[in-house]
Amino acid sequence: MTSRERVIAAINHQPVDRCPIDLGSNGQTGMNASTLYKFRKYLGLEEHPINIIEPYQMLGEIEEDLMKVVGNDVVGLWNTGNMLGYKNDNKKRWQMDDGTPVNMGSGFEIDVNEKGEKLLYPCGDRTAKYSCKMPVGGSFFDNIERTESWDFDLDEEDLTPVEDFKDDFGVASDEEARYWEEKSKQLYDETEYGIIGVLGGGGFGDVAQIPGPAIRDPKGIRKIEDWLMAHAMYPGYVDDVFGYQEEIMLKNLEIYKQAVGDRIQVIWVSGTDLGTQNSTFTSLNTFRSLYKPHFSRINEWIHKNTGWKTFYHSCGCVAELLDDIVDMGVDCLNPVQFSALENKGVTPQVIKEKYGDKLTFWGGGVDTQKTLPFGTSEEVYNEVKSRVEILNNNGGYIFSSIHNVVANVPAENLCAMYEAVLGKKLEV
């Protein structure tokens, strides 16, 4: 099979010649630039600054030479801009605290305070307040909450949800659409990889987005604890924000379909984390009333108008949401965090038996909180091998680690991870 044939078979729950692998096709299957730089060096690949494809998490671009070594099967059709509000043009050289050389977009503007923290300007606009922060020795950015704590004594009818979030969601420009068209043709015609369109825009209530990392002057309910409180106190406010976001998403889907046609196989819709380590962020009833209707309408449009499979990311223990996730039309579920799911008895065997014909599991290959960074190579190999044997049975599985590979992961463990999937030593 070619990589594209392998991915198509897997997402259609058909047998494959080997387990498909995804490294770096989207913002949840990538590798931190620090680890990527060291991994390339360990393998003897060319040493050069890493292009940052997603600056919030400092994810590095996975290049063709590394794709070949690890057996990667999927590439992403990324947008020109990123969640910090500037374009990824790789024009600005920077160095991480551990010495990793990286290429950032020209809109990457930061200051360093007396503590050594890196403070980032949204959209590269130095007239705005800092929106993100990286601590000394850090390897990714966190949001800075820039709004005051919310006064919940206000009447809901006096709130302005659409006005508050009007800058967070916008209809794609002609320039962006032309880029999607040209890049999708290049990926489809000149490679044999499966292609996932990293459109985004359907992540209702994504806590990475609510504070507004790309917004110059965020307004409304933005602090995460206030946002979660609003689900109970001001459900109409939350629903109106989601309704406006859905309206823009549907318009962008129309544009996206015209631009990329059937050249992509999967579309990345949402990165909203619905679960914590032990439970869900909201009750099941709240999820069904505020989230599910919007997610369902997005998926309905995609399935009615295209042949794309839908990709949804949610960390955490989403065990009680699985039936609803299937019902609302999700095709591919990532990252399949078993360290959380198993708190509710959802093991790899259980989820494969109950949902293996309904969902393609995209991830779940190895625990990135404990095993991959802190385990031995043998422990990594054995965990990966066991997961693949279960989840890849009769298709319906794309291998990736559970979320991105973070900084300080030993290169030996990365080799063991991919060798367990491929069933052979890595060859450069």
SEVO-550238 format. One record per residue (C-alpha): residue number from 1; residue in one letter; x, y, z. Coordinates in Angstrom, 3 decimals, always signed. Layout:
% residues N
nr/rest/px/py/pz
NUM/A/X/Y/Z
...
% end
This chain:
% residues 428
nr/rest/px/py/pz
1/M/+0.000/+0.000/+0.000
2/T/+1.003/+3.606/-0.486
3/S/+0.669/+5.807/+2.567
4/R/-2.527/+7.342/+1.209
5/E/-4.047/+3.951/+0.468
6/R/-3.104/+2.808/+3.952
7/V/-4.743/+5.828/+5.594
8/I/-7.891/+5.554/+3.477
9/A/-8.238/+1.890/+4.361
10/A/-7.723/+2.566/+8.046
11/I/-10.300/+5.361/+8.318
12/N/-12.785/+3.142/+6.489
13/H/-12.169/+0.304/+8.965
14/Q/-10.510/-1.966/+6.451
15/P/-7.407/-4.131/+6.967
16/V/-4.027/-2.536/+6.243
17/D/-0.624/-3.947/+5.331
18/R/+0.847/-2.267/+8.390
19/C/-0.352/+0.180/+11.004
20/P/-0.484/+3.732/+9.585
21/I/+1.654/+6.305/+11.397
22/D/+1.056/+9.999/+11.952
23/L/+3.871/+12.273/+13.085
24/G/+3.136/+15.970/+12.833
25/S/+0.070/+16.213/+10.606
26/N/-1.710/+18.492/+13.093
27/G/-1.358/+20.272/+16.414
28/Q/-1.961/+17.139/+18.502
29/T/+0.288/+14.595/+16.763
30/G/+3.493/+16.624/+16.566
31/M/+6.805/+16.959/+18.338
32/N/+8.228/+19.806/+20.365
33/A/+11.073/+21.531/+18.515
34/S/+13.560/+20.796/+21.288
35/T/+13.002/+17.038/+21.114
36/L/+12.747/+17.118/+17.333
37/Y/+16.134/+18.807/+16.987
38/K/+17.784/+16.233/+19.266
39/F/+16.004/+13.315/+17.580
40/R/+17.217/+14.407/+14.146
41/K/+20.752/+14.739/+15.486
42/Y/+20.573/+11.287/+17.120
43/L/+19.496/+9.759/+13.805
44/G/+22.278/+11.508/+11.922
45/L/+19.946/+13.661/+9.854
46/E/+20.944/+17.140/+8.703
47/E/+21.260/+19.621/+11.567
48/H/+19.560/+22.964/+10.971
49/P/+17.105/+25.300/+12.720
50/I/+13.657/+23.803/+13.177
51/N/+10.762/+25.518/+11.415
52/I/+7.999/+26.126/+13.945
53/I/+4.678/+25.083/+12.489
54/E/+2.618/+25.703/+15.646
55/P/+4.209/+28.298/+17.986
56/Y/+1.824/+28.034/+20.947
57/Q/+3.100/+24.506/+21.639
58/M/+6.409/+25.103/+19.793
59/L/+5.817/+22.189/+17.433
60/G/+8.444/+21.660/+14.759
61/E/+7.844/+20.925/+11.103
62/I/+8.393/+17.251/+10.284
63/E/+10.478/+17.112/+7.135
64/E/+10.584/+14.480/+4.426
65/D/+13.838/+12.883/+5.571
66/L/+12.442/+12.139/+9.056
67/M/+9.075/+11.051/+7.637
68/K/+10.844/+8.353/+5.636
69/V/+12.807/+7.096/+8.633
70/V/+9.802/+6.723/+10.973
71/G/+7.366/+5.534/+8.285
72/N/+5.050/+8.528/+8.476
73/D/+1.853/+8.194/+6.418
74/V/-0.035/+11.460/+7.001
75/V/+0.675/+15.115/+6.262
76/G/-1.303/+18.195/+7.178
77/L/-2.697/+20.899/+4.959
78/W/-2.020/+23.713/+7.416
79/N/-3.396/+27.247/+7.316
80/T/-1.060/+30.148/+6.562
81/G/-1.607/+31.658/+10.004
82/N/-1.429/+30.269/+13.516
83/M/-3.304/+30.583/+16.792
84/L/-1.076/+33.446/+17.943
85/G/-2.290/+35.587/+15.081
86/Y/+0.614/+35.791/+12.645
87/K/+1.803/+33.868/+9.593
88/N/+4.228/+30.955/+9.644
89/D/+6.757/+32.354/+7.181
90/N/+9.891/+31.144/+9.059
91/K/+11.634/+34.489/+8.619
92/K/+12.752/+35.157/+12.191
93/R/+15.571/+33.162/+13.832
94/W/+15.237/+32.486/+17.554
95/Q/+16.799/+30.199/+20.156
96/M/+15.003/+28.285/+22.871
97/D/+16.448/+28.264/+26.388
98/D/+18.034/+24.853/+25.870
99/G/+19.866/+26.113/+22.776
100/T/+17.523/+24.703/+20.138
101/P/+17.661/+26.968/+17.057
102/V/+14.258/+27.647/+15.520
103/N/+12.685/+29.669/+12.717
104/M/+9.623/+31.632/+13.802
105/G/+7.216/+33.698/+11.740
106/S/+8.076/+37.325/+11.124
107/G/+5.162/+38.322/+13.389
108/F/+6.800/+36.640/+16.392
109/E/+7.356/+39.509/+18.824
110/I/+8.365/+38.962/+22.441
111/D/+9.934/+40.735/+25.385
112/V/+11.943/+39.096/+28.157
113/N/+11.220/+40.326/+31.676
114/E/+13.505/+40.465/+34.719
115/K/+12.598/+36.853/+35.572
116/G/+13.670/+35.655/+32.143
117/E/+10.085/+34.903/+31.087
118/K/+9.254/+35.358/+27.410
119/L/+6.163/+37.532/+26.952
120/L/+4.499/+37.368/+23.548
121/Y/+2.447/+39.979/+21.707
122/P/-0.732/+38.810/+19.897
123/C/-0.504/+39.229/+16.113
124/G/+2.996/+40.637/+16.618
125/D/+1.352/+43.885/+17.721
126/R/+3.531/+45.670/+20.266
127/T/+0.739/+48.108/+21.077
128/A/-1.349/+45.260/+22.540
129/K/-1.025/+43.594/+25.933
130/Y/+1.030/+40.414/+26.165
131/S/-1.153/+37.378/+25.461
132/C/+1.189/+34.447/+26.195
133/K/+4.111/+33.581/+28.429
134/M/+6.942/+31.046/+28.399
135/P/+8.783/+30.514/+31.713
136/V/+12.535/+30.260/+32.064
137/G/+13.592/+26.890/+30.669
138/G/+10.128/+26.362/+29.202
139/S/+9.391/+24.761/+25.870
140/F/+5.927/+26.105/+25.019
141/F/+3.664/+29.070/+25.713
142/D/+0.734/+29.461/+28.097
143/N/-2.079/+31.993/+27.899
144/I/-2.059/+35.156/+29.960
145/E/-5.584/+35.959/+31.086
146/R/-6.039/+39.663/+30.371
147/T/-9.623/+40.319/+31.449
148/E/-10.888/+41.043/+34.946
149/S/-12.786/+38.459/+36.950
150/W/-16.387/+38.435/+35.781
151/D/-19.190/+40.068/+37.751
152/F/-21.865/+37.392/+37.839
153/D/-24.368/+39.837/+39.289
154/L/-25.006/+41.158/+35.776
155/D/-28.241/+40.176/+34.041
156/E/-27.755/+37.795/+31.112
157/E/-29.871/+39.924/+28.788
158/D/-27.389/+42.780/+29.222
159/L/-24.451/+40.715/+27.939
160/T/-23.008/+40.987/+24.415
161/P/-21.576/+37.561/+23.486
162/V/-21.258/+38.086/+19.727
163/E/-19.683/+41.516/+20.152
164/D/-17.262/+40.071/+22.718
165/F/-16.070/+37.277/+20.385
166/K/-16.468/+38.887/+16.959
167/D/-12.694/+39.110/+16.470
168/D/-12.117/+35.450/+17.359
169/F/-13.819/+34.024/+14.282
170/G/-13.627/+35.269/+10.718
171/V/-14.462/+34.183/+7.188
172/A/-11.430/+33.034/+5.203
173/S/-9.920/+35.494/+2.735
174/D/-9.495/+34.866/-0.994
175/E/-5.744/+34.718/-0.374
176/E/-6.164/+31.937/+2.168
177/A/-8.513/+30.012/-0.126
178/R/-6.024/+30.218/-2.994
179/Y/-3.320/+28.886/-0.684
180/W/-5.528/+25.942/+0.330
181/E/-6.216/+25.163/-3.302
182/E/-2.594/+25.323/-4.440
183/K/-1.133/+23.518/-1.422
184/S/-3.738/+20.738/-1.506
185/K/-2.957/+20.128/-5.188
186/Q/+0.754/+19.983/-4.447
187/L/+0.303/+17.529/-1.573
188/Y/-2.143/+15.366/-3.518
189/D/-0.280/+15.282/-6.837
190/E/+3.327/+15.279/-5.672
191/T/+3.161/+13.007/-2.615
192/E/+1.553/+9.703/-1.724
193/Y/+0.693/+10.703/+1.835
194/G/-2.753/+10.750/+3.339
195/I/-3.829/+14.362/+3.825
196/I/-5.634/+15.919/+6.757
197/G/-6.986/+19.432/+6.321
198/V/-6.111/+21.350/+9.487
199/L/-8.934/+23.853/+9.072
200/G/-10.046/+24.113/+12.699
201/G/-12.686/+26.621/+13.684
202/G/-15.123/+24.086/+15.126
203/G/-13.558/+23.842/+18.561
204/F/-16.445/+25.150/+20.647
205/G/-15.225/+26.257/+24.067
206/D/-11.575/+25.348/+23.474
207/V/-9.842/+26.546/+26.653
208/A/-6.673/+27.318/+24.706
209/Q/-8.678/+29.768/+22.582
210/I/-11.115/+31.313/+25.068
211/P/-8.532/+33.725/+26.615
212/G/-7.830/+34.992/+23.088
213/P/-4.111/+34.392/+22.428
214/A/-4.429/+36.081/+19.010
215/I/-6.825/+38.840/+20.116
216/R/-5.384/+42.283/+20.742
217/D/-8.025/+43.379/+23.237
218/P/-10.158/+40.453/+24.438
219/K/-13.549/+41.282/+25.924
220/G/-16.276/+39.379/+27.704
221/I/-16.019/+36.217/+29.768
222/R/-12.472/+35.021/+29.110
223/K/-10.925/+33.703/+32.325
224/I/-11.248/+29.938/+32.263
225/E/-12.875/+29.567/+35.680
226/D/-15.374/+32.303/+34.752
227/W/-16.050/+30.671/+31.375
228/L/-16.844/+27.355/+33.051
229/M/-19.041/+29.120/+35.614
230/A/-20.921/+30.780/+32.745
231/H/-22.119/+27.359/+31.600
232/A/-24.351/+27.332/+34.685
233/M/-24.870/+31.058/+35.250
234/Y/-25.180/+32.328/+31.666
235/P/-25.849/+29.338/+29.382
236/G/-27.435/+31.643/+26.817
237/Y/-24.185/+33.598/+26.561
238/V/-22.168/+30.442/+25.899
239/D/-24.732/+29.213/+23.369
240/D/-24.708/+32.542/+21.523
241/V/-20.912/+32.466/+21.264
242/F/-21.107/+28.930/+19.913
243/G/-23.888/+29.900/+17.518
244/Y/-21.810/+32.711/+16.043
245/Q/-18.788/+30.423/+15.797
246/E/-20.897/+27.766/+14.048
247/E/-22.177/+30.317/+11.528
248/I/-18.619/+31.320/+10.598
249/M/-17.445/+27.694/+10.530
250/L/-20.161/+26.701/+8.056
251/K/-19.183/+29.575/+5.763
252/N/-15.538/+28.513/+5.924
253/L/-16.455/+24.913/+5.181
254/E/-18.121/+26.066/+1.966
255/I/-14.953/+27.922/+0.982
256/Y/-12.749/+25.012/+2.029
257/K/-14.717/+22.531/-0.039
258/Q/-14.385/+24.742/-3.123
259/A/-10.653/+25.107/-2.489
260/V/-9.579/+21.532/-1.703
261/G/-12.342/+19.341/-3.118
262/D/-11.703/+15.643/-2.566
263/R/-7.939/+16.006/-2.274
264/I/-8.060/+15.649/+1.519
265/Q/-9.291/+12.536/+3.282
266/V/-9.778/+13.909/+6.784
267/I/-10.660/+17.325/+8.186
268/W/-9.468/+18.501/+11.593
269/V/-12.519/+20.142/+13.163
270/S/-12.012/+20.607/+16.889
271/G/-9.352/+20.615/+19.588
272/T/-11.721/+21.246/+22.494
273/D/-10.686/+19.298/+25.576
274/L/-13.864/+17.873/+27.040
275/G/-12.230/+15.851/+29.801
276/T/-9.920/+16.171/+32.792
277/Q/-7.704/+13.404/+34.140
278/N/-10.633/+11.922/+36.052
279/S/-13.892/+13.191/+34.588
280/T/-15.465/+15.669/+32.162
281/F/-15.346/+19.459/+32.355
282/T/-19.138/+19.690/+32.295
283/S/-22.044/+17.434/+33.133
284/L/-23.432/+15.171/+30.445
285/N/-26.611/+17.258/+30.343
286/T/-24.625/+20.462/+29.809
287/F/-22.600/+18.844/+27.054
288/R/-25.780/+17.681/+25.339
289/S/-27.496/+21.052/+25.577
290/L/-24.605/+23.431/+24.799
291/Y/-22.024/+21.507/+22.792
292/K/-23.532/+18.555/+21.010
293/P/-26.040/+20.466/+18.815
294/H/-23.313/+22.687/+17.357
295/F/-20.858/+19.849/+16.842
296/S/-23.619/+17.768/+15.238
297/R/-24.564/+20.438/+12.702
298/I/-20.931/+20.894/+11.662
299/N/-20.492/+17.157/+11.142
300/E/-23.815/+16.866/+9.345
301/W/-22.708/+19.490/+6.811
302/I/-19.366/+17.765/+6.248
303/H/-20.894/+14.325/+5.733
304/K/-23.666/+15.662/+3.502
305/N/-21.411/+17.739/+1.266
306/T/-18.064/+15.932/+1.208
307/G/-16.387/+12.551/+1.533
308/W/-14.106/+13.744/+4.334
309/K/-13.847/+12.017/+7.674
310/T/-14.083/+14.290/+10.715
311/F/-11.220/+14.513/+13.230
312/Y/-11.888/+15.561/+16.819
313/H/-9.328/+15.957/+19.572
314/S/-10.200/+15.773/+23.246
315/C/-7.829/+15.007/+26.046
316/G/-9.006/+13.501/+29.289
317/C/-11.587/+11.097/+30.563
318/V/-14.372/+11.317/+27.974
319/A/-15.684/+7.825/+28.666
320/E/-19.260/+8.957/+29.406
321/L/-19.310/+11.072/+26.236
322/L/-18.318/+8.332/+23.792
323/D/-21.862/+7.398/+22.766
324/D/-22.655/+11.056/+22.136
325/I/-19.392/+11.577/+20.252
326/V/-20.410/+8.782/+17.909
327/D/-23.977/+10.049/+17.678
328/M/-22.922/+13.573/+16.706
329/G/-20.942/+12.279/+13.732
330/V/-17.304/+12.121/+14.788
331/D/-15.264/+9.723/+12.644
332/C/-11.748/+9.989/+14.114
333/L/-11.082/+10.431/+17.837
334/N/-7.769/+11.704/+19.171
335/P/-5.685/+11.334/+21.355
336/V/-7.393/+8.373/+23.113
337/Q/-5.891/+9.109/+26.524
338/F/-5.988/+5.746/+28.225
339/S/-4.322/+7.046/+31.393
340/A/-7.581/+8.957/+31.948
341/L/-10.082/+6.642/+30.227
342/E/-8.997/+3.670/+32.307
343/N/-10.254/+5.516/+35.408
344/K/-13.704/+4.589/+34.080
345/G/-12.729/+1.094/+32.965
346/V/-12.185/+1.974/+29.307
347/T/-9.117/-0.047/+28.357
348/P/-7.796/-0.478/+24.807
349/Q/-9.652/-3.798/+24.573
350/V/-12.920/-2.295/+25.799
351/I/-12.903/+0.725/+23.497
352/K/-11.934/-1.370/+20.479
353/E/-14.659/-3.933/+21.106
354/K/-17.402/-1.369/+21.776
355/Y/-16.495/+1.438/+19.368
356/G/-13.989/-0.051/+16.941
357/D/-16.514/-0.224/+14.105
358/K/-17.759/+3.310/+14.752
359/L/-14.641/+5.363/+15.487
360/T/-11.154/+5.480/+14.041
361/F/-8.804/+5.825/+16.992
362/W/-6.078/+8.327/+16.130
363/G/-3.422/+8.186/+18.821
364/G/-3.397/+6.199/+22.039
365/G/-0.124/+4.550/+21.080
366/V/+1.945/+5.377/+24.147
367/D/+1.509/+7.423/+27.310
368/T/+3.306/+10.756/+26.856
369/Q/+2.908/+11.712/+30.510
370/K/+4.876/+8.813/+31.954
371/T/+6.020/+5.980/+29.703
372/L/+7.508/+7.869/+26.761
373/P/+9.450/+10.541/+28.695
374/F/+10.327/+8.548/+31.802
375/G/+10.147/+4.852/+30.937
376/T/+12.874/+2.627/+29.573
377/S/+13.140/+1.881/+25.861
378/E/+11.894/-1.633/+26.565
379/E/+8.852/-0.296/+28.429
380/V/+8.062/+2.034/+25.549
381/Y/+8.445/-0.748/+22.993
382/N/+6.206/-3.140/+24.909
383/E/+3.451/-0.582/+25.540
384/V/+3.368/+0.490/+21.909
385/K/+3.395/-3.078/+20.614
386/S/+0.496/-4.037/+22.875
387/R/-1.594/-1.006/+21.922
388/V/-1.026/-1.482/+18.194
389/E/-1.924/-5.178/+18.307
390/I/-5.279/-4.302/+19.886
391/L/-6.234/-1.046/+18.187
392/N/-4.986/-1.824/+14.675
393/N/-6.912/-5.087/+14.416
394/N/-8.995/-4.897/+11.198
395/G/-8.167/-1.234/+10.610
396/G/-9.752/+1.761/+12.245
397/Y/-6.496/+2.968/+13.760
398/I/-3.802/+5.555/+13.027
399/F/-0.771/+5.351/+15.296
400/S/+0.384/+8.394/+17.186
401/S/+1.457/+9.016/+20.730
402/I/-1.109/+10.307/+23.212
403/H/-0.857/+13.982/+22.266
404/N/+2.368/+15.682/+21.151
405/V/+5.838/+14.448/+22.016
406/V/+7.015/+16.993/+24.557
407/A/+10.498/+18.288/+25.379
408/N/+13.121/+16.118/+27.096
409/V/+11.966/+12.776/+25.675
410/P/+14.980/+10.475/+25.127
411/A/+15.763/+9.777/+21.481
412/E/+16.197/+6.091/+22.333
413/N/+12.575/+5.978/+23.471
414/L/+11.406/+7.589/+20.249
415/C/+13.274/+4.969/+18.254
416/A/+11.705/+2.218/+20.342
417/M/+8.244/+3.710/+19.745
418/Y/+8.509/+3.652/+15.955
419/E/+10.367/+0.327/+15.846
420/A/+7.491/-1.271/+17.758
421/V/+5.013/-0.045/+15.142
422/L/+7.124/-0.895/+12.113
423/G/+8.411/-4.186/+13.483
424/K/+11.996/-3.367/+12.472
425/K/+14.939/-1.134/+13.320
426/L/+14.849/+2.406/+12.027
427/E/+16.957/+2.905/+8.930
428/V/+18.423/+6.248/+7.922
% end
